Amino acid sequence: MVPVHPRIKLWLDLGEMVAEIAVIAAKQAKKTLRRKRRGAYLTRRPGVDTPRWNACVQMLRIELQSHGSKVQLARYLGIPKQRVTDFVTNESRMPDAETLLQMLDWLSRRRAGEDPSL
């Protein structure tokens, strides 16, 4: 190994640390900028691509116009009222299959004249 002046050694060590940090940052950037996986595992979002869900939301909106009906539906489903609002009003989420089936059951019972939340 070639002898190095102490002042230069400090700068060489600092340069090595900066190089190591740059390598770590590049690996993190590669992970962050990596293309998202396209396939069957994508979560569906409400919108134009979900016409059946949109029709269900329209039916639920009609039934949820009466005062307190969102709370009744939330109790029936066992979820917070805010989640019902996310599903129906905000259209920012979609329920899982079991919750959707429960919503449709609640809707059909309400239309039949029953009070399913009791």
C-alpha positions in Angstrom: 0.0 0.0 0.0 1.3 3.4 -0.9 1.8 5.8 2.0 -0.7 8.7 2.0 -0.5 12.0 3.7 -2.9 12.3 6.7 -4.7 15.3 5.2 -5.3 13.4 2.0 -6.3 10.3 3.8 -9.2 12.2 5.5 -10.5 13.3 2.0 -10.1 9.7 0.6 -12.1 8.3 3.6 -14.8 11.0 3.1 -14.9 10.2 -0.6 -15.4 6.5 0.1 -18.3 7.2 2.5 -20.0 9.5 -0.1 -19.5 6.7 -2.7 -21.1 4.1 -0.3 -24.0 6.5 0.4 -24.5 7.0 -3.4 -24.7 3.3 -4.0 -27.3 2.9 -1.2 -29.3 5.8 -2.6 -29.2 4.4 -6.1 -30.5 1.0 -4.8 -33.4 2.8 -3.0 -34.2 4.9 -6.0 -34.3 1.7 -8.2 -36.8 0.1 -5.8 -38.9 3.2 -5.7 -39.0 3.8 -9.4 -39.4 0.1 -10.3 -42.5 -0.5 -12.5 -45.5 -1.6 -10.6 -46.5 -5.2 -11.2 -49.4 -5.4 -13.7 -51.5 -8.5 -13.2 -54.4 -10.1 -11.5 -53.3 -8.8 -8.1 -54.2 -5.2 -8.7 -56.8 -3.7 -6.4 -59.8 -2.5 -8.2 -60.9 1.1 -7.6 -64.4 2.4 -8.2 -64.8 4.2 -11.5 -65.6 3.7 -15.1 -64.1 0.2 -15.1 -66.6 -1.0 -12.4 -70.1 -0.6 -14.0 -71.8 -3.2 -11.8 -70.5 -1.6 -8.6 -71.6 1.8 -9.9 -75.2 0.4 -10.4 -75.1 -1.1 -6.9 -74.0 2.3 -5.5 -76.9 4.0 -7.3 -79.4 1.5 -5.7 -77.8 2.0 -2.3 -77.9 5.8 -2.6 -81.7 5.7 -3.2 -82.2 3.5 -0.1 -79.8 5.5 2.1 -81.6 8.8 1.6 -83.7 8.4 4.8 -82.2 9.8 8.0 -80.1 7.2 9.9 -80.1 4.6 7.2 -76.2 4.7 6.8 -75.9 4.0 10.5 -78.3 1.1 10.2 -76.4 -0.3 7.3 -73.0 0.1 9.1 -74.4 -1.7 12.1 -75.7 -4.5 10.0 -72.4 -4.8 8.3 -70.4 -4.5 11.5 -68.2 -1.7 10.1 -67.8 2.0 10.9 -70.2 4.5 9.3 -67.3 6.3 7.7 -66.6 3.1 5.7 -70.1 3.1 4.3 -69.6 6.8 3.4 -66.3 5.8 1.6 -68.2 3.1 -0.3 -71.3 4.9 -1.3 -70.9 8.7 -1.0 -67.1 9.3 -1.6 -66.8 6.3 -4.0 -63.2 6.0 -2.8 -63.3 2.3 -1.8 -64.9 -0.9 -2.8 -66.0 -3.5 -0.3 -64.7 -7.0 -0.2 -66.9 -9.8 -1.6 -68.5 -10.8 1.8 -69.4 -7.2 2.7 -70.8 -6.6 -0.8 -73.1 -9.7 -0.4 -74.2 -8.4 3.0 -74.9 -5.0 1.4 -77.0 -6.6 -1.3 -78.8 -8.7 1.3 -79.6 -5.5 3.4 -80.8 -3.8 0.3 -83.1 -6.6 -0.7 -84.5 -6.8 2.8 -85.1 -3.1 2.9 -86.9 -3.2 -0.4 -89.1 -6.1 0.9 -90.2 -3.9 3.7 -88.1 -5.5 6.5 -85.8 -3.7 8.9 -82.7 -5.9 8.6 -80.7 -3.8 11.2 -82.8 -5.1 14.1 
